[in-house]
Amino acid sequence: MMIKEPTIERNNPLWELATEYLSHLQFERRLSNNTLYAYNHDLKKYINFMYNELQLMSIDSIQSAHIEKFVNELSDAPKMDNKEGIKKSSSIHRLFSTIRGFHQYLCQLRITKNDPSQLLVPPRLTRSIPTTLLVEEVNQIIQSVDLNKKYALRDQAILSMLYASGLRVTELVDLKLKNLMMDEGLIRVFGKGGKERIVPFGKTALTFLKLYLKEVRPFNSKKGKSQGILFLNHRGGKLTRMSIWNILHENTLRAGITKKVSPHVLRHSFATHLLEGGA
């Protein structure tokens, strides 16, 4: 089920300053689209509650007790992430961060005199032990790709690159041919906030990548929609983040691995294996 996006009433007088803050995050702090979506989602809930439930007409009217009431209301709502309630402590922690950032921004610009979020204490994060794959399990997933499928070589290259480089999914789908430095075994990556870094990847990933570039990509790129993107879908355009999740999920099942595996698990496994290897 998709998360329902909160809507803002047109006559809500609090929303104008919230959109100013979101613009600041987008154009000055250059946050990623996914992070901006989260801030936007949280702010809409917050602004709606202050206006609709507490009948506050100005930002200056908001006090610490109002914010605490808002967080408590969400925490006590039905414990489902796709409802109005908030289940994860990380989500509540992010909500505190969003609200504090918003009010600090308004104070810095002297739009408001007081910061009602200043004395709020966010809840302690409850951290579960992250799932880690063995090297053998990663190899099983890559080797489980059905080679009879048309895009098998692409999928093997994607899975191998995810693990060998430790890239985030968004970074992987945004990779372009010009980012590759094949001779050096390096890729130029633009991560969160547009920050550039150079990332090495191993010989195994390079082997799969060369096969994909030779046997699969040239036929997809003829469709004229590639815009230089490295990994293409069947229409010749950029893959979505969900496509990568589906490729990983399908081949995890084919490998007979019962652990809950996500792209982040591959990224975490990559970092763990580096440390175990003395990096």
C-alpha positions, -999 to 999 in steps of 0.1 A, spaced: 0 0 0 14 34 -9 18 61 17 -9 87 15 6 121 11 -8 147 35 -25 176 18 -25 213 28 -56 235 28 -52 266 7 -61 289 35 -35 275 59 -15 306 69 14 285 83 23 268 51 40 297 33 70 297 57 72 259 55 76 262 17 103 288 22 122 263 44 118 235 19 132 258 -8 162 265 14 168 228 18 165 222 -19 185 250 -34 209 261 -6 216 228 13 210 207 -18 194 178 -1 185 147 -21 150 143 -35 143 114 -11 153 135 19 133 165 6 102 142 3 106 131 39 109 167 51 79 178 30 58 149 43 67 156 80 61 194 76 27 189 61 16 167 90 30 192 115 15 223 99 -18 206 94 -20 197 131 -11 231 143 -37 248 121 -65 222 121 -63 207 155 -49 235 176 -63 264 156 -30 283 156 -29 310 130 8 321 132 42 305 137 48 328 167 18 311 184 35 277 185 49 267 219 68 237 231 37 221 246 20 223 212 49 204 195 49 178 223 11 173 218 16 168 181 43 141 186 23 124 213 -8 123 191 11 107 162 29 82 185 -4 71 201 -22 68 167 -26 33 151 9 18 149 12 16 111 38 35 90 13 38 62 -13 54 85 -12 86 104 7 69 132 44 66 135 58 32 144 96 34 141 117 54 166 138 65 137 107 81 121 99 99 153 135 110 156 134 123 120 102 142 128 119 160 157 148 168 134 125 183 108 106 204 133 138 217 150 154 225 117 123 244 106 121 266 138 159 272 139 157 284 103 130 309 111 149 322 141 181 326 121 163 347 96 146 366 125 112 357 112 104 346 147 119 356 180 116 323 199 124 287 190 97 265 207 116 233 197 148 243 215 142 224 247 126 193 231 145 161 237 141 135 209 136 99 219 165 76 220 169 55 189 164 18 192 188 2 169 184 -34 157 214 -54 146 217 -49 108 215 -80 86 248 -89 70 254 -114 42 284 -137 39 306 -133 9 293 -167 -3 257 -156 0 264 -125 -21 280 -147 -47 250 -170 -46 226 -141 -53 247 -130 -83 250 -165 -97 213 -172 -92 204 -148 -121 186 -168 -148 209 -166 -178 181 -175 -201 165 -141 -194 171 -113 -219 186 -89 -192 205 -115 -172 239 -99 -179 226 -65 -169 211 -78 -137 244 -96 -128 263 -64 -134 239 -44 -112 241 -68 -83 278 -72 -85 283 -34 -87 260 -27 -58 281 -50 -36 315 -43 -50 312 -5 -47 289 0 -17 268 24 -37 233 36 -27 205 26 -50 199 62 -61 236 65 -69 236 33 -90 206 42 -111 220 77 -117 254 64 -129 264 75 -164 289 60 -189 311 91 -185 314 83 -148 333 50 -155 371 48 -154 374 12 -166 411 10 -168 416 21 -132 386 1 -119 370 33 -106 337 52 -108 329 88 -102 298 91 -80 277 121 -71 261 113 -37 239 132 -12 240 170 -17 258 165 -51 291 156 -34 315 139 -56 336 109 -46 357 83 -65 348 47 -57 368 16 -66 351 -17 -77 367 -51 -80 376 -73 -109 345 -95 -106 322 -65 -110 344 -53 -139 340 -86 -157 302 -85 -154 301 -48 -164 321 -55 -196 298 -83 -206 268 -60 -201 283 -31 -220 292 -55 -249 262 -77 -251 231 -58 -238 234 -21 -235 242 -13 -272 208 -27 -282 189 -7 -255 207 25 -262 196 25 -298 161 35 -286 175 70 -280 163 75 -245 195 66 -226 209 101 -220 242 84 -212 228 64 -183 248 32 -176 220 7 -166 190 8 -189 155 -7 -188 139 -25 -217 127 9 -231 162 23 -232 156 46 -202 168 49 -167 159 21 -142 139 30 -112 149 24 -76 121 -1 -73 134 -20 -103 167 -26 -85 148 -38 -54 129 -62 -75 160 -76 -92 176 -81 -58 145 -97 -43 139 -121 -72 175 -134 -71 177 -136 -34 147 -159 -35 162 -179 -63 194 -183 -42 173 -198 -14 184 -171 11 159 -165 38 174 -133 53 156 -101 46 179 -86 19 177 -50 6 202 -29 -13 212 -14 20 221 -48 33 244 -52 3 259 -19 12 263 -28 48 278 -62 39 303 -44 16 315 -22 45 316 -51 70 337 -72 46 361 -43 41 366 -40 78 371 -77 82 397 -76 55 416 -49 74 405 -18 55 
